[in-house]
Amino acid sequence: MPLATRLLYGGITEEVLLRWGLMSFFAWGLWRLAGRPATPGAGRIIAAILLSALLLGAGHLPLLFGLNPHPPAWGIVLVIGVNASLGVALGWLYWRRGIEAAMLAHGLGHLIAVLPS
């Protein structure tokens, strides 16, 4: 995948969809389910981060299956785990520093990933 696509899609589109969109939606939904307290609470935000991070991890499976139609189970776990771990860090950045910080970190991650090659 070209670097520009990785930077623009990964760094911007995925962050808008998964952090600003899904993570915020999950946080809002959990806040509503809790009876709309004064603040959503850290526990609900962390749950929203984890949910959106797992979806980020699962969202990278089509690329894996495109590269290998029959990947081993450890490959599936690895793709979901690594991307979900990064998603937790990006979710925390979004929560604490805003969408721009998550976008920059995501794009920087793609940039660093292509440096060794």
C-alpha positions in Angstrom: 0.0 0.0 0.0 1.4 3.4 -0.9 2.7 5.5 2.0 0.3 8.4 1.1 -2.6 6.0 1.4 -1.4 4.7 4.7 -0.9 8.2 6.1 -4.1 9.7 4.9 -6.4 6.7 5.3 -4.8 5.3 8.5 -3.9 8.6 10.1 -7.0 10.5 9.2 -9.9 8.4 8.1 -9.5 5.6 10.6 -9.1 8.1 13.5 -12.3 10.0 12.4 -14.2 6.7 12.0 -13.0 4.9 15.1 -12.1 7.5 17.6 -14.3 10.5 16.8 -17.1 8.2 15.5 -17.3 4.8 17.3 -15.4 5.6 20.5 -17.4 8.7 21.1 -20.6 6.8 20.2 -19.7 4.0 22.6 -18.9 6.5 25.4 -22.2 8.3 24.8 -24.1 5.0 24.8 -22.5 3.9 28.0 -23.2 7.3 29.5 -26.8 7.0 28.5 -27.1 3.5 29.9 -25.7 4.8 33.2 -28.6 7.3 33.5 -26.7 10.3 32.2 -24.5 11.2 35.2 -22.7 14.6 35.3 -19.7 13.1 33.6 -19.3 9.9 31.6 -16.6 8.6 34.0 -13.2 7.1 33.3 -14.5 3.5 33.4 -17.0 4.2 30.6 -14.4 6.0 28.5 -11.9 3.1 29.0 -14.6 0.6 27.9 -15.3 2.8 24.8 -11.5 2.8 24.1 -11.3 -1.0 24.4 -14.4 -1.6 22.2 -13.2 0.8 19.4 -9.6 -0.7 19.7 -10.9 -4.2 19.2 -12.8 -3.0 16.1 -9.7 -1.4 14.8 -7.9 -4.7 15.2 -10.6 -6.7 13.5 -10.8 -4.0 10.8 -7.3 -5.0 9.7 -8.2 -8.7 9.0 -9.3 -8.1 5.4 -5.8 -7.0 4.6 -4.4 -10.2 6.2 -6.9 -12.3 4.3 -6.0 -10.5 1.1 -2.3 -11.3 1.6 -3.0 -14.9 2.8 -6.5 -16.4 2.2 -5.8 -19.1 4.8 -3.8 -17.4 7.6 -2.8 -19.4 10.7 -4.8 -18.7 13.9 -1.7 -17.1 15.5 -1.6 -14.6 12.5 -5.2 -13.6 13.1 -4.6 -13.2 16.8 -1.4 -11.2 16.1 -3.1 -8.8 13.7 -6.0 -8.2 16.0 -3.8 -7.9 19.1 -1.1 -5.6 17.7 -3.6 -3.3 16.1 -5.9 -3.3 19.1 -3.0 -2.5 21.4 -2.1 0.5 19.2 -5.8 1.4 19.2 -5.8 1.6 23.0 -2.9 4.0 22.8 -4.6 6.1 20.1 -7.9 6.0 22.1 -6.1 7.3 25.2 -4.5 10.1 23.1 -7.9 11.0 21.7 -9.4 11.1 25.2 -6.6 13.1 26.8 -5.2 15.2 23.9 -7.9 15.3 21.1 -8.4 13.9 17.7 -5.4 15.8 16.2 -3.0 14.0 18.5 -4.5 10.6 17.6 -4.2 11.4 13.9 -0.6 12.6 14.2 0.4 9.5 16.2 -1.4 7.1 13.8 0.2 8.7 10.8 3.6 8.8 12.5 3.2 5.1 13.3 2.7 4.3 9.6 5.7 6.5 8.7 7.9 4.7 11.2 6.7 1.3 10.0 8.0 1.9 6.5 11.4 3.3 7.6 13.1 -0.1 7.9 12.1 -1.2 4.4 
